Amino acid sequence: MDRGPIAEIDLSAIANNFRAVKKITGAGTVITVVKADGYGHGAVEVARRLIKEGAACLAVAYTSEAITLKRAGLKAQIIVLFDKDNIEDYFKYSLIPVAHDTKTALRFSKEAKARKQNIGLHIKIDTGMGRLGFDMKDAEKEISAIGKMDFIKIAGLMSHFSDADLHDRSYALMQVERFKNIKNTLVRKGIKPLLCHMANSAAVMTLPESYFDAVRPGLMLYGCSPIKASGVRRQASGRNAHRSSLIAQLVPAMTVKTKILSLRRVQKGTPISYGRTFITTRESLIAVLPVGYADGYPRALSNNAEVIIRGKRAPVVGRICMDTTMADVTEIRGVSEGDAVVLLGKNKNIAITAFELAEKAGTIPYEILTSLGNKSQRVYHND
C-alpha cells in the first residue's frame, strides 16, 4: 500500500470561496495567496482554478513557488512576499518582488538598470507585526528615496496584521491608521502605488477599514475561518451581520481520508500504544489506522480527537505513533477492515473541521491544513 492518507480537494469549493470573498469585500482585486503549496491543497491546481474564476494576481512566499506556477503555464501576476535572493529570477519569470528594506530595492534597481528593464516593486511597511518591512519612523524618507531609483516603479504598498480578530480591534485599527498615514504622505509626495493592500482573511471578516485597493486572503479561500464562526455571529450586527452570513457560505475544500488497516478485539484492562496512556475499561474493538504523525496527523491529538467511520465519531485512543493511529470503534456496528475513515472533513452530516483539530492539538487551522495536505496523496474534484 502507498504511504499516507488521501486528501480529496474540491476545487469547486475553492471557486465558491473566492466568489464569496469578492462579494464580501467588493474588491476589484483579490490577491489570492497560494503559498506553502496552496496551504496544502496543491498550488498549481488551486491557482489554475482561481485564475479560471477571474483571479489576476497570486501571492507566494518564495521564488521557487512562483517558478513552479510559471512553469505550469499559469498566466497571472505573482507577488513573492519574502524572497530577496535570486534577483535574476524576478526578471526571467516576470515576478513581482516585495521590498522590505532600501538595500533590497537598490539591488533590484541595479539589476534593472543593467538589463534596461523596469520593474515594479511592492513596498512593505511594518505597522506593528514586528517581522519584516520598513520601520514607521523611517518609512516616508526611505520609500521616497526608492521612488527615485533608476528603473524602479513603486507598484504597491502593503502591510500585515499582527492581530485582526474580533476580541479587540484597537491594535488592528491602529495598524490601519499607520498604513493610511504613510499612504497619504506618499501620495502628497507624488508617489501613488497602484495597489495598496493589507487585509488577510481575518481582516476580510472583521475590518472593512482595511480593504483599500485590494484584499489578500489565504485561509478563507480554502473554506476555513481563522475566527470561530460562533464568535463572528455573537459579535456581529448590522453590516457585520451581513458579512457573517457570507462567511457561513465558505466551503471547506479538503477532506482527508484513510482506511482501517486492522481490527483487534481486546480485553478490559488492555493498554493501547506507547506509554500505556489509554487502558481499556471494557472489552473493546480497536481499529488500527495507517496514518501517524509522520503523515501530518499531530501527535498532540493522542487521546484527544475523533475520526469518522460509517457516519459516526470514534475516539482516538492511545498515543499516535509515527505510522499508525488507533481508534475505539466498539460502538460502531458493522465496522470492518478496509472501511473508510475521515480524519478531516464531512461524512453523513458529521464534520471534523480544521478548527476543531487545531483547538485540540493546541495549534491553528493553517498548521493542520498544511501538515495533512502536504503529506497526503491528493485527488482533485471539480464541478
KAURSUL-V521886 format. One record per residue. PHI is phi in whole degrees, -180 to 180 (none if undefined). OMEGA is omega in whole degrees, -180 to 180 (* if undefined). NEAR is the number of other ideal C-beta (glycine too) atoms within 10 Angstrom. Layout:
phi: {PHI,PHI}
omega: {OMEGA,OMEGA}
near: {NEAR,NEAR}
This chain:
phi: {none,-76,-77,90,-78,-104,-104,-89,-109,-94,-69,-68,-66,-64,-62,-59,-69,-62,-64,-64,-62,-61,-69,-61,-96,68,-70,-70,-125,-114,-83,-90,-89,-125,-67,53,53,61,54,88,-97,98,-63,-65,-67,-64,-63,-60,-71,-63,-64,-59,-81,114,-69,-103,-141,-112,-135,-132,-87,-132,-62,-59,-67,-66,-65,-58,-67,-65,-69,-80,87,-77,-105,-161,-70,-129,-91,-103,-76,-122,-75,-120,-95,51,-55,-61,-64,-63,-80,-62,-109,55,-95,-105,-85,-112,-96,-102,-157,-67,-58,-66,-60,-65,-62,-66,-63,-64,-67,-64,-65,-63,-90,52,-137,-65,-140,-95,-105,-103,-101,-102,-110,-86,-91,152,-78,76,-114,-135,126,-70,-65,-55,-70,-109,-59,-57,-65,-72,-68,-61,-67,-64,-61,-99,-71,-64,63,-112,-123,-82,-90,-153,-133,-144,-151,-141,-80,-83,-159,-128,-85,-87,-71,-151,-84,-63,-69,-63,-65,-63,-63,-60,-64,-61,-64,-61,-64,-65,-58,-65,-65,-65,-62,-63,-88,91,-100,-123,-60,-69,-128,-109,-145,-150,-77,-86,-60,-61,-71,-57,-78,-123,-132,-60,-63,-101,-70,49,-84,-153,-117,-134,-78,-124,-55,-57,-61,-97,85,-124,-91,-77,-123,-57,-59,-63,-67,-63,-65,-65,-103,-85,-158,58,-59,-66,-64,-62,-63,-62,-66,-74,-59,-64,-83,-63,-117,-58,-97,-115,-122,-111,-129,-144,-132,-68,-80,-155,-117,-132,-92,-124,-82,-57,88,-86,-76,-118,73,-59,76,51,-77,-132,-127,-62,-104,-161,-62,-134,-108,-111,-95,-99,-107,-84,-143,-141,-67,-68,-101,92,-90,-60,-62,-65,-84,-55,55,-148,-153,-135,-122,-112,-134,52,74,-129,-80,-128,-73,-74,-125,76,-73,-69,-94,-61,-118,-142,-137,-110,-134,-87,-113,-56,-87,-101,-75,78,-66,-147,-60,92,-62,-70,-128,-98,-88,-145,129,-125,-150,50,68,-105,-128,-117,-96,-63,-66,-60,-63,-63,-62,-71,-90,70,-138,-124,-57,-55,-69,-61,-65,-70,-68,-70,-64,-80,-103,-100,-84,-95,-127,-107,-127,-110,-55}
omega: {177,-179,169,179,175,174,176,-176,-179,-178,177,175,178,176,178,-177,176,179,179,178,179,-179,180,-170,-172,-175,175,180,173,177,-173,-175,-178,179,-179,-179,178,180,179,-177,-178,-170,-175,-179,178,-179,179,-180,179,178,176,180,177,178,-178,-175,178,175,177,-179,-171,-176,-179,178,180,-179,176,179,-180,-179,175,176,-177,-177,177,172,180,175,177,-166,-170,-167,175,173,176,-178,-177,-178,179,179,-178,-175,179,179,-180,-180,171,179,179,-179,-177,-179,179,178,180,177,177,179,-180,179,179,179,179,-179,-173,-176,180,175,178,179,163,-178,180,178,175,-179,179,178,179,-177,180,176,179,177,-176,-175,-179,-169,-176,-177,-174,179,176,179,178,180,180,-179,-180,172,-180,172,175,-174,-177,177,-174,172,-177,-178,170,-175,-179,-179,-172,-171,-180,-176,-170,-178,179,179,175,177,178,-180,178,-180,179,-179,178,180,-178,178,179,179,178,179,178,177,-174,179,-179,-178,170,-175,-174,-169,169,-176,-179,180,175,-178,-167,-171,176,177,-174,-174,179,-176,-177,173,-170,-177,172,-173,180,-177,-177,172,-177,178,173,-179,178,180,180,178,177,-178,-176,-175,-176,174,178,-179,179,178,177,179,179,-180,178,177,180,180,179,-178,177,-174,-175,169,-178,-174,168,177,177,179,-176,174,-179,174,-174,-178,173,179,180,176,-179,172,-175,172,180,-180,175,177,-176,179,-180,170,-170,173,-175,176,175,-177,-177,-179,177,-178,175,179,176,178,-166,177,179,177,178,-178,-168,-179,177,171,180,178,-179,176,179,177,176,-176,170,-178,-178,-180,174,-178,179,-172,-175,175,179,177,179,-177,-178,-175,-176,-177,173,-177,-179,177,-178,177,178,179,177,176,-180,179,-171,174,179,176,172,-176,168,-175,175,179,178,-180,-180,180,-179,-179,-179,180,-177,-178,179,-178,178,-177,-178,-180,-179,-176,-177,178,-174,169,-175,173,-174,175,176,179,*}
near: {6,7,13,20,26,16,27,18,24,21,21,13,21,26,22,18,26,22,14,21,23,18,12,23,21,9,20,11,19,25,26,27,24,30,19,19,18,32,26,28,28,20,23,16,18,28,23,18,23,25,17,12,16,11,23,14,20,26,24,26,15,15,24,12,22,28,18,15,24,18,10,12,8,18,9,16,17,23,22,26,23,16,20,19,11,15,18,11,18,22,16,12,16,13,21,21,25,20,25,19,17,16,9,18,25,16,15,22,19,14,16,21,14,10,12,8,11,12,21,16,26,23,27,23,25,19,27,20,15,9,11,16,21,24,10,15,7,11,24,17,10,16,24,15,12,22,19,9,18,11,16,20,16,21,18,22,27,24,27,24,22,14,14,25,18,17,9,9,16,8,14,23,14,12,25,24,12,17,26,16,14,21,20,10,14,21,13,9,12,8,19,13,23,14,21,23,27,28,29,21,26,22,26,28,29,26,21,16,16,26,19,22,17,20,27,26,28,22,23,24,28,30,22,25,21,22,19,13,15,8,16,21,14,11,14,18,9,7,9,16,12,12,19,19,13,15,22,12,13,23,16,22,30,26,22,29,20,20,17,21,17,12,15,12,10,16,9,10,10,16,13,22,20,11,10,11,13,21,12,19,9,10,12,19,17,22,26,18,26,19,28,18,20,15,23,23,32,20,15,15,21,23,15,16,23,20,27,23,22,17,11,16,16,25,16,23,23,23,20,27,19,9,15,19,29,24,26,21,24,17,12,18,7,6,19,10,11,8,15,13,25,23,28,25,20,14,19,10,6,15,14,22,18,28,18,15,26,20,15,17,19,11,15,15,21,19,17,30,29,18,19,24,26,17,19,26,11,17,11,15,12,11,8}
